[in-house]
Amino acid sequence: MRPPDDHPPVAAPKIGLLLINLGTPDRPERGAVRVYLKQFLSDPRVIEIPRLVWQPILRAIILNSRPRKSAHAYRQVWTDQGSPLAAITRRQAEALAGSFGEQVIVDHAMRYGRPAIAERIDALREQGCDRILLAPLYPQYCAATTATANDEAFRHLAGLRWQPAVRTLPPYHDDPAYIAALKAQIEEDLAALDFNPQAIVASFHGMPERTLRLGDPYHCHCQKTARLLGETLGRELTVAFQSRFGRARWLGPATEDVLAGLAGKSVTRIAIVAPGFSADCLETLEELAIRGRKTFLDAGGTHFAYLPCLNDGVPGIEMLRNIVGRELEGWLGK
């Protein structure tokens, strides 16, 4: 039916695909890092301590000491394009643009920092998207990553009178397409090394141990990813967990302990991968590739290689096209 001549312009219906990652400060400087950490560490999904107890500690201690140290770490990995995480996530979105036809608009956002989730949801709606697939780029589900990204989107949607239809990307820790992409990337990177690793360490981001007892499936998802990846590579992987924070017991074993322990057992050549990260970031490039290398070599190792994340390489982008395409089925062509 033809609308009246005085009817406001109506954009043709579109589908939005919003890739979501963790976030990053705008600059590798103390002030910008402080703003970022304040938002990140104020999230009750991340710090599960009563606000009245945690906020005084955060404001009086953490935000007065940690930003300087974190800014130094960011400066070691910062690029001409800015934060590696921001640059890679942007390139992932650009690589997926056009993959599903003109009907689908691909965008990206960060849970903390910019571009903000609410801002990009509004941008997609302004382009006529009446259906949006939220795609947190976390293979293994965790309340502190996947859930909080969805929470932030739902909070914004709750204030809209005219909401788009929404789907969320499920975790893909055991998806054959994801395991195959990891295998292809790792085998290509191993073939380029000038040594043969005696061991491969799979380092996942750590979480407090209590999250496992409370029912978070993250630990199980990480273990399954490592098992399936080891099976397809034909060699067992050594699982470890990095990025411990605070005094609580965390999932283990700790990556730094594993690296030092392997060297102490006469394992002198290793490669390390980070299958829980969809894009290289501070935790992989500074914590693993720089500090992890030093830990291993100082303990007696001789050869160390950090193998990059899937990033915007061919295996990773093909994997995203595969799993995102499945989630868009039923919407495409309508």
Wavefront OBJ file of the C-alpha trace (Angstrom):
o trace
v 0.000 0.000 0.000
v 1.312 3.432 -0.963
v 1.716 5.795 2.020
v 0.155 9.280 1.950
v 2.189 12.001 0.258
v 2.776 13.763 3.581
v 4.009 10.622 5.354
v 7.551 10.947 6.786
v 10.225 9.028 4.849
v 10.469 5.361 5.863
v 13.744 3.504 5.316
v 13.580 0.064 3.740
v 13.718 -2.593 6.503
v 17.258 -3.718 7.285
v 18.962 -6.193 9.596
v 21.710 -5.050 11.922
v 24.693 -7.158 12.971
v 26.479 -5.667 15.971
v 29.848 -7.200 16.834
v 30.651 -6.531 20.499
v 33.975 -6.788 22.273
v 35.223 -5.837 25.720
v 36.597 -2.346 25.250
v 39.688 -0.217 25.576
v 40.772 3.238 26.724
v 40.850 5.974 24.096
v 44.534 6.672 24.694
v 47.425 4.928 26.469
v 47.495 7.628 29.119
v 46.763 7.518 32.831
v 43.629 9.697 32.672
v 42.030 7.774 29.802
v 42.884 4.444 31.400
v 41.362 5.612 34.688
v 38.068 6.457 32.956
v 38.040 3.051 31.281
v 38.905 1.115 34.448
v 36.285 2.961 36.463
v 33.563 1.845 34.048
v 34.927 -1.682 33.720
v 35.517 -2.321 37.426
v 32.174 -0.788 38.418
v 30.276 -3.454 36.499
v 28.626 -5.809 39.043
v 28.968 -8.639 36.520
v 32.752 -8.177 36.668
v 33.219 -7.456 40.367
v 30.678 -9.476 42.333
v 31.235 -7.656 45.609
v 28.511 -5.506 47.226
v 28.777 -1.982 45.824
v 28.976 -0.366 49.275
v 32.038 -2.494 50.024
v 33.738 -2.355 46.638
v 33.313 1.269 45.532
v 35.403 2.809 48.360
v 38.204 0.329 47.582
v 37.953 1.032 43.868
v 37.979 4.824 44.226
v 40.497 5.154 47.057
v 43.013 2.480 46.071
v 42.588 0.832 42.665
v 41.911 3.962 40.593
v 44.825 5.771 42.237
v 47.387 3.057 41.590
v 46.464 0.831 38.674
v 45.907 3.366 35.826
v 49.587 4.379 35.683
v 50.756 0.770 35.468
v 48.078 -0.148 32.906
v 48.879 2.918 30.793
v 52.512 1.783 30.612
v 51.352 -1.653 29.454
v 49.040 -0.161 26.812
v 51.869 1.994 25.439
v 53.867 -1.149 24.683
v 51.184 -2.496 22.330
v 49.533 0.697 21.017
v 49.560 1.118 17.231
v 49.138 3.917 14.695
v 45.506 2.792 14.452
v 45.060 3.002 18.218
v 44.332 0.131 20.553
v 44.893 -3.267 18.884
v 41.515 -4.516 20.141
v 39.659 -1.517 18.745
v 41.495 -1.637 15.413
v 41.031 -5.384 14.921
v 37.338 -5.376 15.891
v 36.758 -2.558 13.430
v 38.510 -4.545 10.703
v 36.436 -7.615 11.526
v 33.258 -5.596 11.007
v 34.609 -4.172 7.754
v 35.544 -7.656 6.527
v 32.014 -8.937 7.212
v 30.303 -5.982 5.523
v 28.456 -7.183 2.432
v 28.799 -10.863 3.396
v 25.047 -11.295 3.863
v 23.731 -8.991 1.161
v 22.685 -5.345 1.147
v 19.931 -6.094 3.642
v 22.422 -6.568 6.515
v 24.354 -3.642 8.010
v 27.432 -4.636 10.021
v 28.664 -2.473 12.888
v 30.768 -2.905 16.032
v 30.720 -1.667 19.611
v 32.545 -2.012 22.910
v 31.012 -2.918 26.256
v 33.278 -0.369 27.959
v 34.526 2.748 26.247
v 33.749 3.680 22.658
v 31.974 3.098 20.369
v 29.254 2.453 22.946
v 26.641 -0.260 22.508
v 23.704 2.126 22.945
v 25.154 4.533 20.393
v 25.578 1.847 17.737
v 22.126 0.336 18.358
v 20.664 3.786 17.699
v 22.794 4.140 14.578
v 21.520 0.822 13.238
v 17.909 1.809 13.963
v 18.410 5.119 12.157
v 19.506 3.130 9.100
v 16.239 1.201 9.152
v 17.249 -1.905 11.112
v 14.128 -3.399 12.663
v 16.004 -6.612 13.544
v 19.406 -6.737 15.249
v 21.712 -9.653 15.992
v 23.896 -8.885 19.005
v 27.162 -10.790 18.590
v 29.437 -10.704 21.656
v 32.727 -12.079 20.348
v 33.390 -14.430 23.259
v 33.626 -18.101 22.230
v 33.241 -19.320 25.826
v 30.227 -18.000 27.740
v 30.907 -16.071 30.930
v 28.582 -13.797 32.873
v 31.383 -11.223 33.098
v 31.737 -11.037 29.305
v 28.821 -12.349 27.224
v 26.092 -11.597 29.752
v 27.193 -8.069 30.570
v 27.419 -7.184 26.866
v 23.846 -8.367 26.377
v 22.775 -6.637 29.620
v 24.042 -3.306 28.330
v 22.149 -3.706 25.064
v 18.957 -4.738 26.851
v 19.217 -1.764 29.227
v 19.196 0.578 26.266
v 16.431 -1.328 24.512
v 14.297 -1.104 27.663
v 14.099 2.671 27.203
v 12.958 2.546 23.586
v 9.312 2.886 22.677
v 9.815 1.099 19.338
v 12.200 -1.766 19.899
v 13.796 -3.781 17.108
v 13.513 -7.552 17.221
v 16.683 -8.890 18.839
v 18.701 -12.095 18.768
v 21.953 -12.857 20.587
v 24.852 -14.941 19.315
v 25.250 -18.104 21.436
v 28.678 -19.162 22.733
v 30.605 -21.091 20.094
v 33.319 -22.758 22.177
v 32.693 -26.190 20.634
v 31.397 -25.154 17.220
v 33.136 -27.177 14.481
v 33.644 -23.990 12.457
v 35.448 -22.334 15.368
v 37.654 -25.344 16.112
v 38.488 -25.682 12.414
v 39.423 -21.997 12.187
v 41.708 -22.289 15.213
v 43.338 -25.395 13.731
v 43.966 -23.697 10.384
v 45.412 -20.548 11.990
v 47.600 -22.404 14.484
v 48.985 -24.849 11.930
v 49.865 -21.969 9.599
v 51.616 -20.109 12.427
v 53.456 -23.217 13.650
v 54.710 -23.913 10.133
v 56.250 -20.431 10.026
v 58.319 -20.972 13.196
v 62.027 -21.784 13.024
v 61.664 -24.330 15.846
v 59.375 -27.199 16.816
v 57.570 -26.510 20.126
v 57.733 -29.282 22.707
v 54.502 -28.010 24.243
v 51.588 -25.773 23.290
v 49.949 -23.781 26.080
v 46.324 -22.669 25.688
v 45.900 -19.635 27.920
v 42.377 -18.447 28.719
v 41.389 -15.337 30.634
v 41.020 -16.166 34.300
v 37.884 -15.830 36.425
v 37.390 -16.100 40.186
v 36.993 -19.727 41.221
v 33.677 -18.943 42.902
v 32.096 -18.269 39.497
v 32.410 -21.986 38.740
v 30.680 -22.927 41.980
v 27.916 -20.406 41.267
v 27.117 -22.118 37.978
v 29.059 -20.158 35.365
v 29.952 -22.598 32.520
v 33.086 -20.706 31.516
v 35.633 -23.129 32.985
v 33.927 -26.093 31.320
v 33.723 -24.258 27.994
v 37.462 -23.479 28.114
v 38.359 -27.081 28.904
v 36.170 -28.363 26.065
v 37.678 -25.919 23.574
v 41.173 -27.052 24.543
v 40.251 -30.732 24.346
v 38.621 -30.429 20.913
v 41.437 -28.269 19.588
v 44.052 -30.688 20.895
v 42.251 -33.591 19.251
v 42.093 -31.882 15.869
v 45.745 -30.788 16.095
v 46.786 -34.268 17.145
v 48.579 -33.114 20.289
v 47.527 -32.416 23.849
v 47.373 -28.784 24.955
v 48.400 -27.487 28.372
v 45.527 -25.376 29.724
v 46.239 -22.300 31.858
v 44.396 -19.183 33.045
v 45.842 -15.681 33.036
v 45.060 -12.158 34.287
v 44.486 -12.841 37.976
v 43.348 -9.831 39.994
v 42.926 -9.388 43.733
v 43.292 -11.893 46.552
v 40.452 -14.301 45.759
v 41.170 -17.806 44.478
v 41.071 -17.865 40.684
v 40.709 -20.626 38.150
v 44.010 -22.371 37.693
v 46.649 -23.249 36.984
v 47.973 -19.731 36.476
v 49.647 -19.111 33.112
v 52.784 -17.599 34.671
v 53.184 -20.648 36.920
v 52.692 -23.028 33.997
v 55.312 -21.228 31.896
v 57.883 -21.258 34.682
v 57.013 -24.863 35.558
v 57.455 -26.131 32.009
v 60.882 -24.538 31.779
v 61.759 -26.137 35.113
v 60.897 -29.539 33.640
v 63.358 -29.122 30.763
v 60.701 -28.027 28.273
v 62.730 -25.363 26.513
v 60.624 -24.715 23.390
v 56.969 -23.703 23.619
v 54.217 -21.934 21.723
v 51.302 -20.246 23.457
v 47.834 -19.536 22.069
v 44.841 -17.649 23.467
v 41.704 -19.380 22.120
v 39.343 -17.401 24.360
v 40.153 -14.074 22.689
v 38.652 -13.231 19.301
v 41.102 -10.360 18.792
v 44.553 -9.583 20.095
v 44.570 -7.074 22.929
v 46.499 -5.983 26.008
v 46.046 -9.385 27.666
v 47.557 -11.262 24.728
v 50.135 -8.852 23.314
v 51.538 -7.487 26.578
v 50.690 -10.130 29.160
v 51.495 -13.200 27.042
v 53.758 -12.137 24.184
v 55.927 -9.817 26.310
v 55.665 -10.780 29.989
v 54.966 -14.441 29.274
v 58.061 -14.656 27.114
v 60.179 -13.120 29.861
v 58.783 -15.502 32.482
v 59.572 -18.528 30.335
v 63.041 -17.447 29.241
v 64.019 -16.346 32.747
v 63.024 -19.795 34.015
v 65.379 -21.524 31.556
v 63.413 -21.739 28.308
v 65.169 -21.078 25.016
v 62.435 -20.711 22.384
v 59.063 -18.992 22.885
v 56.371 -18.098 20.357
v 53.071 -16.351 20.894
v 50.611 -17.367 18.156
v 48.114 -14.577 17.324
v 44.349 -14.767 17.769
v 42.037 -15.373 14.825
v 41.687 -11.581 14.449
v 40.629 -10.539 10.935
v 42.556 -13.319 9.192
v 40.898 -15.514 6.591
v 40.092 -18.473 8.914
v 38.582 -16.195 11.568
v 36.442 -14.162 9.176
v 35.175 -17.283 7.396
v 34.258 -18.733 10.794
v 32.312 -15.584 11.725
v 30.498 -15.628 8.382
v 29.522 -19.217 9.095
v 28.224 -18.872 12.647
v 26.633 -15.451 12.113
v 24.972 -16.623 8.907
v 23.303 -19.446 10.820
v 21.914 -17.044 13.399
v 20.522 -14.786 10.657
v 18.566 -17.600 9.024
v 14.852 -16.857 8.929
v 15.514 -13.114 8.795
v 17.393 -12.921 5.517
v 15.174 -12.342 2.508
v 12.145 -11.222 4.493
l 1 2 3 4 5 6 7 8 9 10 11 12 13 14 15 16 17 18 19 20 21 22 23 24 25 26 27 28 29 30 31 32 33 34 35 36 37 38 39 40 41 42 43 44 45 46 47 48 49 50 51 52 53 54 55 56 57 58 59 60 61 62 63 64 65 66 67 68 69 70 71 72 73 74 75 76 77 78 79 80 81 82 83 84 85 86 87 88 89 90 91 92 93 94 95 96 97 98 99 100 101 102 103 104 105 106 107 108 109 110 111 112 113 114 115 116 117 118 119 120 121 122 123 124 125 126 127 128 129 130 131 132 133 134 135 136 137 138 139 140 141 142 143 144 145 146 147 148 149 150 151 152 153 154 155 156 157 158 159 160 161 162 163 164 165 166 167 168 169 170 171 172 173 174 175 176 177 178 179 180 181 182 183 184 185 186 187 188 189 190 191 192 193 194 195 196 197 198 199 200 201 202 203 204 205 206 207 208 209 210 211 212 213 214 215 216 217 218 219 220 221 222 223 224 225 226 227 228 229 230 231 232 233 234 235 236 237 238 239 240 241 242 243 244 245 246 247 248 249 250 251 252 253 254 255 256 257 258 259 260 261 262 263 264 265 266 267 268 269 270 271 272 273 274 275 276 277 278 279 280 281 282 283 284 285 286 287 288 289 290 291 292 293 294 295 296 297 298 299 300 301 302 303 304 305 306 307 308 309 310 311 312 313 314 315 316 317 318 319 320 321 322 323 324 325 326 327 328 329 330 331 332 333 334
